[in-house]
Amino acid sequence: MGKLLDFKVFVLSPEGGVHGDNLLPRDTHLDQNYPNPFNPQTTVMYALKKEAKVSITIYNLLGQKVKTLMNSEQEAGYKSIAWNGTNDDGAKVCARVFLRMTADEYMSTKKLLLLK
């Protein structure tokens, strides 16, 4: 019988970190969503260097909250979350929105563009 190979998959992130099994990020960061512009769905990738309370929220151009994607305590590591371009009530949002992530003392905002 042949020997099974044990291998790990590593992916470089746009921020320069490495995603892979048993690796922790050097810093907490939020990557730009992909694809951007998007329709009907986009994925947001982020990294946590340590356990943190994470909040990921979508805001419209007026700064009003339209969707909460995440609001919970999470372990350190590389994460992703998908969003389908709808608000908390399930209706499509306007074409231009902002995504804000906070994790303890970290905060970052990205522009998202929904194609209609």
C-alpha positions as a LaTeX table, in Angstrom:
\begin{tabular}{lrrr}
\hline
Residue & $x$ (\AA) & $y$ (\AA) & $z$ (\AA) \\
\hline
Met1 & 0.00 & 0.00 & 0.00 \\
Gly2 & 1.25 & 3.51 & $-0.84$ \\
Lys3 & 2.12 & 6.09 & 1.76 \\
Leu4 & $-0.34$ & 8.94 & 2.20 \\
Leu5 & 1.28 & 12.34 & 1.87 \\
Asp6 & 0.58 & 14.91 & 4.53 \\
Phe7 & 0.59 & 18.39 & 3.04 \\
Lys8 & $-0.70$ & 21.81 & 3.96 \\
Val9 & $-2.17$ & 24.47 & 1.70 \\
Phe10 & $-0.92$ & 28.03 & 2.12 \\
Val11 & $-2.40$ & 31.12 & 0.47 \\
Leu12 & $-0.82$ & 34.57 & 0.49 \\
Ser13 & $-3.22$ & 37.33 & 1.51 \\
Pro14 & $-3.25$ & 40.81 & $-0.07$ \\
Glu15 & $-1.96$ & 42.17 & 3.24 \\
Gly16 & 1.18 & 40.01 & 2.99 \\
Gly17 & 0.21 & 37.41 & 5.59 \\
Val18 & 0.03 & 33.69 & 4.98 \\
His19 & $-3.15$ & 31.67 & 5.39 \\
Gly20 & $-2.62$ & 28.06 & 6.36 \\
Asp21 & $-3.18$ & 25.34 & 8.93 \\
Asn22 & $-1.80$ & 26.05 & 12.42 \\
Leu23 & $-0.59$ & 29.53 & 11.47 \\
Leu24 & $-1.70$ & 32.67 & 13.26 \\
Pro25 & $-1.63$ & 36.10 & 11.65 \\
Arg26 & 0.99 & 38.59 & 12.81 \\
Asp27 & $-1.59$ & 41.35 & 13.00 \\
Thr28 & $-5.32$ & 41.96 & 12.91 \\
His29 & $-6.48$ & 43.21 & 9.52 \\
Leu30 & $-9.43$ & 43.50 & 7.16 \\
Asp31 & $-8.91$ & 42.66 & 3.47 \\
Gln32 & $-10.87$ & 44.32 & 0.66 \\
Asn33 & $-13.96$ & 42.33 & $-0.23$ \\
Tyr34 & $-13.82$ & 40.10 & $-3.31$ \\
Pro35 & $-15.19$ & 40.57 & $-5.87$ \\
Asn36 & $-15.62$ & 44.33 & $-5.72$ \\
Pro37 & $-17.81$ & 45.47 & $-7.43$ \\
Phe38 & $-20.06$ & 42.49 & $-6.75$ \\
Asn39 & $-23.43$ & 40.98 & $-7.67$ \\
Pro40 & $-25.05$ & 39.00 & $-6.14$ \\
Gln41 & $-22.56$ & 38.09 & $-3.36$ \\
Thr42 & $-19.17$ & 39.12 & $-2.02$ \\
Thr43 & $-16.71$ & 37.64 & 0.48 \\
Val44 & $-14.87$ & 39.55 & 3.18 \\
Met45 & $-11.66$ & 38.06 & 4.58 \\
Tyr46 & $-10.06$ & 39.20 & 7.82 \\
Ala47 & $-7.47$ & 38.06 & 10.34 \\
Leu48 & $-7.28$ & 38.19 & 14.12 \\
Lys49 & $-3.91$ & 37.97 & 15.85 \\
Lys50 & $-5.63$ & 37.17 & 19.16 \\
Glu51 & $-9.08$ & 36.36 & 20.49 \\
Ala52 & $-11.32$ & 39.42 & 20.20 \\
Lys53 & $-14.90$ & 40.66 & 20.14 \\
Val54 & $-15.47$ & 41.24 & 16.42 \\
Ser55 & $-18.09$ & 43.51 & 14.91 \\
Ile56 & $-18.55$ & 43.69 & 11.11 \\
Thr57 & $-21.24$ & 46.13 & 10.02 \\
Ile58 & $-22.47$ & 47.58 & 6.70 \\
Tyr59 & $-23.34$ & 51.31 & 6.56 \\
Asn60 & $-24.96$ & 53.40 & 3.83 \\
Leu61 & $-23.55$ & 56.71 & 2.53 \\
Leu62 & $-25.36$ & 58.61 & 5.29 \\
Gly63 & $-23.59$ & 56.54 & 7.95 \\
Gln64 & $-26.73$ & 54.60 & 8.89 \\
Lys65 & $-26.33$ & 50.95 & 9.83 \\
Val66 & $-28.02$ & 48.69 & 7.27 \\
Lys67 & $-26.67$ & 45.22 & 8.14 \\
Thr68 & $-24.79$ & 43.52 & 10.96 \\
Leu69 & $-22.70$ & 40.66 & 9.53 \\
Met70 & $-20.85$ & 39.69 & 12.72 \\
Asn71 & $-20.98$ & 40.65 & 16.37 \\
Ser72 & $-19.36$ & 37.97 & 18.52 \\
Glu73 & $-16.24$ & 36.82 & 20.32 \\
Gln74 & $-13.88$ & 34.96 & 17.95 \\
Glu75 & $-10.64$ & 33.03 & 18.28 \\
Ala76 & $-7.42$ & 34.14 & 16.58 \\
Gly77 & $-6.91$ & 33.09 & 12.99 \\
Tyr78 & $-7.92$ & 33.75 & 9.39 \\
Lys79 & $-11.65$ & 34.21 & 8.80 \\
Ser80 & $-14.11$ & 34.99 & 6.04 \\
Ile81 & $-17.77$ & 35.93 & 5.81 \\
Ala82 & $-20.08$ & 36.17 & 2.79 \\
Trp83 & $-22.67$ & 38.91 & 2.21 \\
Asn84 & $-25.47$ & 38.96 & $-0.35$ \\
Gly85 & $-26.02$ & 42.73 & $-0.58$ \\
Thr86 & $-29.15$ & 42.87 & 1.58 \\
Asn87 & $-30.01$ & 44.83 & 4.71 \\
Asp88 & $-31.25$ & 43.42 & 8.02 \\
Asp89 & $-34.79$ & 43.25 & 6.56 \\
Gly90 & $-33.68$ & 41.29 & 3.46 \\
Ala91 & $-34.02$ & 44.17 & 0.96 \\
Lys92 & $-31.22$ & 45.06 & $-1.47$ \\
Val93 & $-29.03$ & 47.96 & $-0.30$ \\
Cys94 & $-27.94$ & 50.97 & $-2.34$ \\
Ala95 & $-25.03$ & 50.53 & $-4.75$ \\
Arg96 & $-22.36$ & 52.15 & $-2.58$ \\
Val97 & $-21.89$ & 51.09 & 1.02 \\
Phe98 & $-19.15$ & 50.91 & 3.63 \\
Leu99 & $-18.04$ & 47.93 & 5.68 \\
Arg100 & $-16.53$ & 48.57 & 9.11 \\
Met101 & $-14.75$ & 45.98 & 11.22 \\
Thr102 & $-13.78$ & 46.50 & 14.84 \\
Ala103 & $-11.88$ & 44.00 & 16.96 \\
Asp104 & $-10.86$ & 45.30 & 20.39 \\
Glu105 & $-8.63$ & 48.33 & 19.60 \\
Tyr106 & $-8.53$ & 47.66 & 15.81 \\
Met107 & $-10.88$ & 49.43 & 13.38 \\
Ser108 & $-10.93$ & 49.50 & 9.57 \\
Thr109 & $-13.42$ & 50.62 & 6.92 \\
Lys110 & $-13.69$ & 49.51 & 3.27 \\
Lys111 & $-15.84$ & 50.77 & 0.37 \\
Leu112 & $-18.05$ & 48.19 & $-1.33$ \\
Leu113 & $-19.82$ & 48.58 & $-4.66$ \\
Leu114 & $-22.93$ & 46.53 & $-5.49$ \\
Leu115 & $-23.74$ & 46.24 & $-9.22$ \\
Lys116 & $-27.46$ & 46.45 & $-9.86$ \\
\hline
\end{tabular}
